[in-house]
């Protein structure tokens, strides 16, 4: 049995499209989930957000363990939430990293050393997405051509809807492999 921890980005909450897809993917499988909410303090990025993210994700994992002790947690995080990669690697937890901050070496390194199944999703229009680094992790990778940090490619909304469909399908397939 799986259990999910959904982790927001800096200004990208759980109601935003990518994390909403993730929550729906968990819900469709009757997977219990904890959604992290936070108010990011001013200056956090200047002092290093990893302890802040770790504390929130650790608390969510603790709540899940109390509610579903036999469940295998999977972390699904967006952008700032990918600072949880170090925690995931330490605990060998499967993860879905949506627009991971691969330009931050400790995040990319943690993703690569985690032996658990992992899915990385990013867009070529996002400076945080480094396709060569993503490939070097040896993990499953989905790249949205032209996608920005929200994975929206340029052009008509149809392009964005297609990108969201591709991400949703990748999330569903990844969760199915974990089940």
N, C-alpha and C positions, 0 to 999 in steps of 0.2 A: 504494500500500500504506500502511496505517495502522500506527501504533504508539501504545500508550497509556501514560500515566503516571497512576497512581491514588494520590491524596493524601488522607491521613486528616484527621480533625478533631482537636480537643483530646483528647477521650476516646472517639473514635469511630474504631476501627481498620478495616482493610480487610476483616475478617471480619464486620463489622456489615452489616445488611441492604442498605442503599443502595449501599455500595461493593461488596458481594458481587454485587449485580445488575450493577453496572458491569463488574466483572471477568468475569462470565459473558457479558455482552454482547460484550466483546472476544474472549473465548475462543471463543464460538460462530462468530465470523468469522475464527478463526485469526490474530488480531491479536496480535503480541508485546506484552508489557506489563511495565512496571517498577512495582512497588508500593513506595511510600515507607513506611518505618517510622521512627518517631522516639520519643524520650522528651523530652517538653516540659519544659524546666527551670523550676523555680519562679521566678516573677516575670517570665516572658517577656512576658506580656500587658501588664505595667506599663511595659516598656521598648520595646515595639514588635516584633511577631513577623515583620514582613515579611522582614528579612534571614535569619532562621532558616528560614522557609518557602522563600525563594528559593534558599538554599544546597542544601537537600534536593531541591527540584524540579530545579534546574540539574544536580545530580549524576545524577539519574535520567534526565534528557534526554541527558546525555553518555553514560551507559551504553547507552541505546537507540540513539544515533547510532553507537556502536561496533559494536553487534550488528546493526543494520538501517539502514545509512547512507542508503538511498533512501526510507525510510519517513517519512510525514507524522505527526508527533506530535500527539496530542490529549490535553489535560489533563482529568482527571476528579477534582474535588476537593470535599471536604465541609467546610463551616464554616471552621475555622482555615486549612485548605488553600486557601481562596479568596483568601488573601493572595498567592497566585501569579498573581492577575489582572494585576498590573503586569508581571510577566515575560511572561505570555501576550500582553499587548498589545504589548510591545516586540518580541517575536518573531513577532507576528501568528499565533499558534497557536490553532486551534479548541479549544473547551473546553466542558465540562459542569460547571456550578457547582451543587452540591447544597447547599441551604440557605445561599446566599451571604450574607455579612455586609454587606448593602446599607445598613445604618445607618452604615457606615464609608465616608465620602465618597470616599476614594482608591480603594477597591475598586469602588464603583459607577461612578466615573468611568473607571477602567481598563477595566471590562467594556464600557462604552458606546463607548469609543474604539477598541477592538480591531475591525479590519475582518473578522476571521475568523469563520466560523460559530460560534455560541454558543448553548447551551441553559441556561436558568436554571430551577431547580426549588425551590419553597419552599411554605410553608404559612401560612395566614392566622392560625394560632394562635402563630406564631413572631415575637417582637418584632424579629428581625433581617430578616424578610421585609417589604419595603415594596413592595406591588404597584404603586404609581404609579411608583416609581423603577425597578422591574423593567421595566415597560412603556416607560418613557422611554429605556431603553438601546437599544430597537429590535431586541432579540434575541428568539429563540423563548423563550416562557415557559410553564411548567406550574405551576399553583397548586393545591395540595391544600387544599380547604376544611376549616378547623378543624385542619389539620396543625400539630403542634408542631415543635420544632427537629429532631426525628428523623422528621418527616413523619407521625407517628401522629395520626390524627384521634380525637376522643372517640368513645366508644361501644364496641360489641363488636369483637373482633378481626377480624371480617369486614371492618369498615371499613378497618382497617390493611392487611389483605391486599389489598383493592381498591386502596388508595393505592399500595402497593408494585407491584401489577400495572400501574397507570397510569404510574408512574415507569419501570418496566422497559420498557414499550412505548415511552415517549418516548425512552429511551436507545437502544433498538434502531433506531427510526426515524431518530434523529439520526446514529448511526453508519452506517446504510445510505446516508444522503445524502452522507456524507463519502467513502464507498468509491468 
